[in-house]
Amino acid sequence: MDILYNGLGQALAKQVAKAARDPFFQENPSYWLYADLQDWLCSDHPQSPFQSGIDLLDAIRLADPRTYRIAVYEAMAWLKWHKQFAYAYLKRFGKHTRKRTPQKTARQKESVKKARLSSSLVPSRSPSPSRAAPLQTCGSLVS
């Protein structure tokens, strides 16, 4: 999501900065992600958005708008594939770490149900005109 909000260059700079804090810079997963994406976007392939041998952040900074858009789309597609591959790999080896939300117990469900019921019985501060009590006029008070 960082790419959509901040742009590709800012998102990658954040990953490099995160990795730079580590004393073993090149063993950091954030750096691996950056290096793998650089290998993909800056390659010798004719359809690669950037030339081989240039740093990815420099290539993004110097790119024209059309090339930048191509690089963003390509990066998003590559990252989607990478995420699916990583989940499959981790699941295969029993290291899947996605947290699951715990199921509510019967007691918790009952308390939520009671809270909803009690809040529906409490009158609102400003009743709608259709629920308001009819006004009594002077004529109806005098018989």
Residue frames as a rotation matrix with the C-alpha (Angstrom) as fourth column:
MET 1
0.560 0.829 0.000 0.00
0.829 -0.560 0.000 0.00
0.000 0.000 -1.000 0.00
ASP 2
0.145 -0.578 -0.803 2.90
0.358 -0.726 0.587 2.34
-0.922 -0.372 0.102 0.51
ILE 3
-0.764 -0.454 0.458 3.42
0.560 -0.116 0.820 2.45
-0.319 0.883 0.343 -3.25
LEU 4
-0.059 0.837 0.543 -0.13
0.896 -0.196 0.399 3.67
0.440 0.510 -0.739 -3.85
TYR 5
0.791 0.413 -0.451 0.05
0.596 -0.685 0.419 6.38
-0.136 -0.601 -0.788 -1.18
ASN 6
0.505 -0.683 -0.528 3.65
-0.013 -0.617 0.787 7.54
-0.863 -0.391 -0.321 -1.35
GLY 7
0.696 -0.298 -0.653 4.93
-0.711 -0.161 -0.684 6.42
0.098 0.941 -0.324 -4.73
LEU 8
0.876 -0.352 -0.329 7.39
0.259 0.920 -0.294 3.74
0.406 0.172 0.897 -5.73
GLY 9
0.006 -0.957 0.289 10.52
0.082 -0.287 -0.954 5.74
0.997 0.029 0.077 -4.93
GLN 10
-0.095 0.018 0.995 9.41
-0.883 -0.464 -0.076 6.63
0.460 -0.886 0.060 -1.39
ALA 11
0.853 0.469 0.230 8.27
-0.522 0.760 0.387 3.09
0.006 -0.450 0.893 -0.64
LEU 12
0.689 -0.663 -0.292 11.60
0.431 0.699 -0.571 1.61
0.582 0.268 0.767 -1.79
ALA 13
-0.169 -0.745 0.645 13.58
-0.251 -0.600 -0.759 4.29
0.953 -0.290 -0.086 0.06
LYS 14
0.364 0.397 0.843 11.70
-0.913 -0.027 0.407 3.28
0.184 -0.918 0.352 3.22
GLN 15
0.994 -0.004 -0.107 12.71
0.013 0.996 0.086 -0.37
0.107 -0.087 0.991 2.70
VAL 16
0.260 -0.965 0.036 16.36
0.399 0.074 -0.914 0.57
0.879 0.252 0.404 2.15
ALA 17
-0.137 -0.279 0.950 16.33
-0.645 -0.703 -0.300 2.83
0.752 -0.654 -0.083 5.23
LYS 18
0.750 0.462 0.473 14.82
-0.661 0.492 0.567 0.02
0.029 -0.738 0.674 7.32
ALA 19
0.862 -0.467 -0.195 17.54
0.406 0.869 -0.283 -2.35
0.302 0.164 0.939 6.13
ALA 20
0.146 -0.871 0.469 20.31
0.042 -0.468 -0.883 0.22
0.988 0.149 -0.032 6.69
ARG 21
0.404 0.059 0.913 19.61
-0.846 -0.355 0.398 0.22
0.347 -0.933 -0.094 10.45
ASP 22
0.987 -0.023 0.156 20.66
-0.032 0.940 0.339 -3.41
-0.155 -0.340 0.928 10.57
PRO 23
0.242 -0.968 -0.062 24.41
-0.640 -0.207 0.740 -4.01
-0.730 -0.139 -0.670 11.09
PHE 24
-0.626 -0.354 0.695 24.15
0.246 0.756 0.607 -6.93
-0.740 0.551 -0.386 8.67
PHE 25
-0.319 0.506 -0.801 22.63
-0.626 -0.748 -0.223 -4.79
-0.712 0.430 0.555 5.93
GLN 26
-0.438 0.085 -0.895 22.67
-0.862 0.245 0.444 -7.34
0.257 0.966 -0.034 3.13
GLU 27
-0.919 0.167 -0.358 21.12
0.231 0.962 -0.143 -10.08
0.321 -0.214 -0.923 5.27
ASN 28
-0.695 0.698 -0.174 18.01
-0.190 -0.412 -0.891 -8.02
-0.693 -0.586 0.419 6.04
PRO 29
-0.310 0.652 0.692 14.73
0.807 0.566 -0.172 -9.12
-0.503 0.505 -0.702 4.38
SER 30
0.631 0.516 -0.579 13.90
0.182 -0.824 -0.536 -5.49
-0.754 0.233 -0.614 3.51
TYR 31
-0.120 -0.763 -0.635 17.12
-0.692 -0.394 0.605 -5.27
-0.712 0.512 -0.480 1.54
TRP 32
-0.750 -0.120 0.651 16.41
0.244 0.864 0.440 -8.63
-0.615 0.489 -0.619 -0.14
LEU 33
0.267 0.935 0.232 13.05
0.712 -0.029 -0.702 -7.32
-0.649 0.353 -0.674 -1.31
TYR 34
0.597 -0.120 -0.793 14.67
-0.361 -0.923 -0.133 -4.17
-0.716 0.366 -0.595 -2.70
ALA 35
-0.460 -0.878 -0.130 17.48
-0.568 0.178 0.804 -6.12
-0.683 0.443 -0.580 -4.39
ASP 36
-0.543 0.326 0.774 15.06
0.549 0.835 0.034 -8.62
-0.635 0.443 -0.632 -5.96
LEU 37
0.597 0.796 -0.097 12.83
0.494 -0.460 -0.738 -5.85
-0.632 0.393 -0.668 -7.27
GLN 38
0.289 -0.599 -0.747 15.90
-0.623 -0.710 0.329 -4.05
-0.727 0.370 -0.578 -8.64
ASP 39
-0.719 -0.557 0.415 16.97
-0.107 0.679 0.726 -7.24
-0.687 0.478 -0.548 -10.42
TRP 40
-0.135 0.762 0.633 13.53
0.806 0.456 -0.377 -7.48
-0.576 0.459 -0.676 -11.97
LEU 41
0.786 0.559 -0.263 13.07
0.354 -0.757 -0.549 -3.83
-0.506 0.339 -0.793 -13.01
CYS 42
0.491 -0.711 -0.503 16.69
-0.785 -0.612 0.098 -3.10
-0.378 0.346 -0.859 -13.99
SER 43
0.201 -0.384 0.901 17.56
0.154 0.921 0.358 -6.02
-0.967 0.067 0.244 -16.23
ASP 44
-0.768 -0.576 -0.280 18.82
-0.234 -0.155 0.960 -6.70
-0.596 0.803 -0.016 -19.73
HIS 45
-0.314 0.733 0.603 15.38
0.795 0.551 -0.255 -7.81
-0.519 0.399 -0.756 -20.86
PRO 46
-0.813 -0.061 0.580 14.12
0.476 -0.643 0.600 -5.62
0.336 0.764 0.551 -23.75
GLN 47
0.108 0.939 0.328 10.81
0.340 -0.345 0.875 -4.91
0.934 0.017 -0.356 -21.99
SER 48
-0.052 -0.211 -0.976 12.42
0.998 -0.031 -0.047 -3.98
-0.021 -0.977 0.212 -18.68
PRO 49
0.867 0.489 0.101 11.58
0.492 -0.870 -0.013 -0.39
0.081 0.061 -0.995 -17.74
PHE 50
0.762 -0.642 -0.079 15.15
-0.553 -0.710 0.437 0.46
-0.337 -0.289 -0.896 -16.70
GLN 51
0.444 -0.708 -0.549 18.62
-0.518 0.297 -0.802 -0.39
0.731 0.641 -0.235 -17.98
SER 52
0.779 -0.282 -0.560 20.80
0.532 0.771 0.351 -2.96
0.333 -0.571 0.750 -16.33
GLY 53
-0.169 -0.974 -0.150 23.57
0.874 -0.078 -0.479 -1.76
0.455 -0.212 0.865 -14.04
ILE 54
-0.492 0.057 0.869 21.77
-0.207 -0.977 -0.053 1.31
0.846 -0.206 0.492 -12.65
ASP 55
-0.968 0.176 -0.177 20.54
0.211 0.197 -0.957 1.62
-0.133 -0.964 -0.228 -9.07
LEU 56
-0.329 0.928 0.172 16.75
0.897 0.251 0.363 1.33
0.294 0.274 -0.916 -8.88
LEU 57
0.296 0.451 -0.842 16.25
0.731 -0.674 -0.104 4.49
-0.614 -0.585 -0.530 -6.82
ASP 58
-0.530 -0.542 -0.652 18.39
-0.056 -0.745 0.665 6.49
-0.846 0.389 0.364 -9.25
ALA 59
-0.912 0.228 0.341 16.47
0.397 0.282 0.873 5.02
0.103 0.932 -0.348 -12.18
ILE 60
0.049 0.982 -0.182 13.14
0.999 -0.046 0.023 6.00
0.014 -0.183 -0.983 -10.61
ARG 61
0.124 -0.065 -0.990 14.40
0.426 -0.898 0.112 9.51
-0.896 -0.436 -0.084 -9.84
LEU 62
-0.659 -0.520 -0.543 15.59
-0.245 -0.535 0.809 10.06
-0.711 0.666 0.225 -13.42
ALA 63
-0.656 0.421 0.626 12.67
0.695 0.659 0.286 8.35
-0.292 0.623 -0.726 -15.20
ASP 64
-0.863 0.500 0.068 10.17
-0.380 -0.733 0.564 10.16
0.332 0.461 0.823 -17.39
PRO 65
-0.343 0.790 0.507 6.49
-0.857 -0.042 -0.514 9.88
-0.385 -0.611 0.692 -16.33
ARG 66
0.505 0.546 -0.668 5.61
-0.794 0.598 -0.112 7.14
0.338 0.587 0.736 -18.85
THR 67
-0.176 -0.675 -0.717 8.53
-0.174 0.738 -0.652 4.92
0.969 0.011 -0.247 -17.81
TYR 68
-0.853 -0.099 0.513 7.76
-0.507 -0.077 -0.859 5.58
0.124 -0.992 0.016 -14.14
ARG 69
0.106 0.972 0.207 4.13
-0.967 0.150 -0.207 4.42
-0.232 -0.179 0.956 -14.59
ILE 70
0.465 -0.018 -0.885 5.30
-0.476 0.838 -0.267 1.27
0.747 0.545 0.381 -16.36
ALA 71
-0.593 -0.774 -0.223 7.73
-0.161 0.386 -0.908 0.59
0.789 -0.502 -0.353 -13.50
VAL 72
-0.597 0.450 0.664 5.00
-0.786 -0.158 -0.598 1.09
-0.164 -0.879 0.448 -10.88
TYR 73
0.502 0.834 -0.228 2.62
-0.864 0.495 -0.089 -1.33
0.038 0.242 0.969 -12.63
GLU 74
0.251 -0.500 -0.829 5.39
-0.251 0.794 -0.555 -3.86
0.935 0.347 0.074 -13.10
ALA 75
-0.779 -0.566 0.270 6.49
-0.363 0.057 -0.930 -3.52
0.511 -0.823 -0.249 -9.46
MET 76
-0.207 0.794 0.572 2.92
-0.943 -0.006 -0.333 -3.98
-0.260 -0.609 0.750 -8.20
ALA 77
0.680 0.447 -0.581 2.46
-0.632 0.759 -0.156 -7.10
0.372 0.473 0.799 -10.33
TRP 78
-0.121 -0.818 -0.562 5.82
-0.154 0.574 -0.804 -8.52
0.981 -0.011 -0.195 -9.23
LEU 79
-0.789 -0.176 0.589 5.10
-0.575 -0.128 -0.808 -7.83
0.218 -0.976 -0.001 -5.55
LYS 80
0.268 0.937 0.225 1.68
-0.956 0.288 -0.062 -9.50
-0.123 -0.198 0.972 -5.82
TRP 81
0.602 -0.122 -0.789 3.30
-0.301 0.880 -0.366 -12.59
0.739 0.458 0.493 -7.32
HIS 82
-0.478 -0.878 -0.021 6.08
-0.228 0.148 -0.962 -12.50
0.848 -0.455 -0.271 -4.71
LYS 83
-0.443 0.402 0.802 3.53
-0.895 -0.155 -0.417 -12.35
-0.043 -0.903 0.428 -1.87
GLN 84
0.664 0.733 -0.144 1.60
-0.745 0.666 -0.041 -15.34
0.065 0.135 0.989 -3.23
PHE 85
0.326 -0.645 -0.691 4.79
-0.127 0.695 -0.708 -17.29
0.937 0.318 0.145 -3.68
ALA 86
-0.656 -0.616 0.437 5.98
-0.468 -0.121 -0.875 -16.47
0.592 -0.779 -0.209 -0.15
TYR 87
-0.014 0.737 0.676 2.66
-0.980 0.123 -0.155 -17.56
-0.197 -0.664 0.721 1.42
ALA 88
0.809 0.305 -0.503 2.72
-0.459 0.862 -0.216 -20.82
0.368 0.405 0.837 -0.53
TYR 89
-0.044 -0.925 -0.377 6.34
-0.123 0.379 -0.917 -21.46
0.991 0.006 -0.130 0.46
LEU 90
-0.679 -0.216 0.701 5.75
-0.673 -0.199 -0.713 -20.71
0.293 -0.956 -0.010 4.15
LYS 91
0.332 0.878 0.345 2.57
-0.931 0.364 -0.030 -22.79
-0.152 -0.312 0.938 4.23
ARG 92
0.617 -0.145 -0.774 4.36
-0.340 0.837 -0.428 -25.72
0.710 0.527 0.467 2.60
PHE 93
-0.308 -0.856 -0.415 7.06
0.170 0.380 -0.909 -25.75
0.936 -0.351 0.028 5.25
GLY 94
0.265 0.551 -0.791 4.72
0.842 0.268 0.468 -25.08
0.470 -0.790 -0.393 8.18
LYS 95
-0.621 -0.552 -0.557 5.89
0.750 -0.625 -0.217 -21.53
-0.228 -0.553 0.802 8.77
HIS 96
-0.225 0.632 0.742 2.74
0.525 -0.562 0.639 -19.72
0.821 0.533 -0.205 7.77
THR 97
-0.791 -0.267 -0.551 2.45
0.612 -0.344 -0.712 -16.80
0.000 -0.900 0.435 10.17
ARG 98
-0.534 0.663 0.524 -0.84
-0.163 -0.689 0.706 -15.14
0.829 0.292 0.476 9.21
LYS 99
-0.975 0.188 0.120 -2.68
-0.111 0.060 -0.992 -14.47
-0.194 -0.980 -0.037 12.47
ARG 100
-0.465 0.882 -0.078 -6.19
0.425 0.299 0.855 -15.74
0.777 0.364 -0.514 12.76
THR 101
-0.444 0.406 0.799 -8.84
-0.735 -0.675 -0.065 -13.94
0.513 -0.616 0.598 14.77
PRO 102
-0.997 0.074 0.025 -10.05
0.043 0.789 -0.613 -16.06
-0.065 -0.610 -0.790 17.68
GLN 103
-0.368 0.929 -0.032 -13.66
0.310 0.155 0.938 -17.22
0.876 0.336 -0.346 17.62
LYS 104
-0.442 0.309 0.842 -16.01
-0.770 -0.611 -0.180 -15.62
0.459 -0.728 0.509 20.12
THR 105
-0.979 0.147 -0.139 -17.30
0.199 0.822 -0.533 -17.81
0.036 -0.550 -0.835 22.92
ALA 106
-0.216 0.976 0.026 -21.01
0.750 0.148 0.644 -18.28
0.625 0.159 -0.764 23.55
ARG 107
0.170 0.233 -0.958 -20.80
0.896 -0.442 0.051 -15.95
-0.411 -0.866 -0.283 26.54
GLN 108
-0.709 -0.493 -0.505 -19.18
0.233 -0.839 0.492 -13.19
-0.666 0.231 0.709 24.44
LYS 109
-0.833 0.463 0.303 -21.80
0.310 -0.063 0.949 -13.60
0.459 0.884 -0.091 21.72
GLU 110
0.074 0.907 -0.414 -24.58
0.934 0.082 0.348 -13.35
0.349 -0.413 -0.841 24.32
SER 111
-0.069 -0.145 -0.987 -23.13
0.680 -0.730 0.060 -10.18
-0.730 -0.668 0.149 25.85
VAL 112
-0.963 -0.255 -0.089 -22.87
0.094 -0.625 0.775 -8.56
-0.253 0.738 0.625 22.42
LYS 113
-0.514 0.846 0.141 -26.47
0.557 0.204 0.805 -9.52
0.653 0.492 -0.576 21.72
LYS 114
0.209 0.573 -0.792 -27.63
0.972 -0.208 0.105 -8.02
-0.105 -0.792 -0.601 25.04
ALA 115
-0.488 -0.466 -0.739 -25.68
0.410 -0.869 0.277 -4.82
-0.771 -0.168 0.615 24.41
ARG 116
-0.966 0.169 0.195 -27.30
0.132 -0.325 0.936 -4.41
0.221 0.930 0.292 21.00
LEU 117
-0.154 0.973 -0.174 -30.75
0.786 0.228 0.575 -5.07
0.599 -0.048 -0.799 22.44
SER 118
0.141 0.190 -0.972 -30.31
0.881 -0.471 0.035 -2.58
-0.451 -0.861 -0.234 25.30
SER 119
-0.761 -0.454 -0.464 -28.97
0.216 -0.851 0.479 0.10
-0.612 0.264 0.746 22.96
SER 120
-0.788 0.539 0.298 -32.01
0.301 -0.086 0.950 -0.32
0.538 0.838 -0.094 20.70
LEU 121
0.113 0.868 -0.483 -34.34
0.931 0.077 0.357 0.26
0.348 -0.490 -0.799 23.69
VAL 122
-0.318 -0.294 -0.901 -32.69
0.655 -0.755 0.016 3.53
-0.686 -0.585 0.433 24.70
PRO 123
0.733 0.643 0.222 -34.55
0.605 -0.466 -0.646 6.43
-0.312 0.608 -0.730 23.06
SER 124
-0.166 -0.789 0.592 -32.54
0.925 -0.333 -0.184 8.66
0.342 0.516 0.785 20.81
ARG 125
-0.658 -0.183 -0.731 -31.93
0.545 -0.785 -0.294 12.30
-0.519 -0.592 0.616 21.74
SER 126
-0.583 0.474 -0.660 -33.88
-0.629 -0.777 -0.003 13.75
-0.514 0.414 0.752 18.87
PRO 127
-0.261 0.544 0.798 -36.84
0.352 0.823 -0.446 11.63
-0.899 0.165 -0.406 17.89
SER 128
-0.936 -0.012 0.351 -37.91
0.347 -0.187 0.919 11.67
0.055 0.982 0.179 14.29
PRO 129
-0.727 0.686 0.032 -41.10
-0.686 -0.727 -0.032 13.64
0.002 -0.045 0.999 13.51
SER 130
-0.124 0.721 -0.682 -43.04
-0.435 0.578 0.691 10.45
0.892 0.382 0.242 12.86
ARG 131
-0.227 -0.022 -0.974 -42.30
0.661 0.730 -0.171 9.16
0.715 -0.683 -0.151 16.40
ALA 132
-0.955 -0.180 0.236 -42.82
-0.022 -0.751 -0.660 12.45
0.296 -0.636 0.713 18.22
ALA 133
-0.492 0.816 -0.303 -45.86
0.761 0.233 -0.606 12.78
-0.424 -0.529 -0.735 20.47
PRO 134
-0.066 0.532 0.844 -48.65
0.775 -0.505 0.379 14.84
0.628 0.680 -0.379 18.92
LEU 135
-0.950 -0.264 0.167 -48.78
0.135 -0.828 -0.545 18.40
0.282 -0.495 0.822 20.16
GLN 136
-0.171 0.915 -0.365 -51.71
0.979 0.115 -0.170 19.30
-0.113 -0.386 -0.915 22.30
THR 137
-0.634 0.022 0.773 -53.36
0.297 -0.916 0.270 22.50
0.714 0.401 0.574 21.32
CYS 138
-0.929 0.304 0.212 -55.43
-0.351 -0.537 -0.767 24.77
-0.119 -0.787 0.606 23.49
GLY 139
-0.125 0.938 -0.323 -58.58
-0.935 -0.002 0.356 23.52
0.333 0.347 0.877 21.79
SER 140
0.033 0.129 -0.991 -57.89
-0.059 0.990 0.127 19.93
0.998 0.055 0.040 22.75
LEU 141
-0.875 -0.366 -0.316 -57.25
0.293 0.118 -0.949 20.85
0.385 -0.923 0.004 26.36
VAL 142
-0.712 0.699 0.056 -60.56
-0.576 -0.538 -0.616 22.63
-0.400 -0.471 0.786 26.72
SER 143
-0.892 0.412 0.188 -63.55
0.452 0.801 0.393 20.40
0.011 0.435 -0.900 26.36
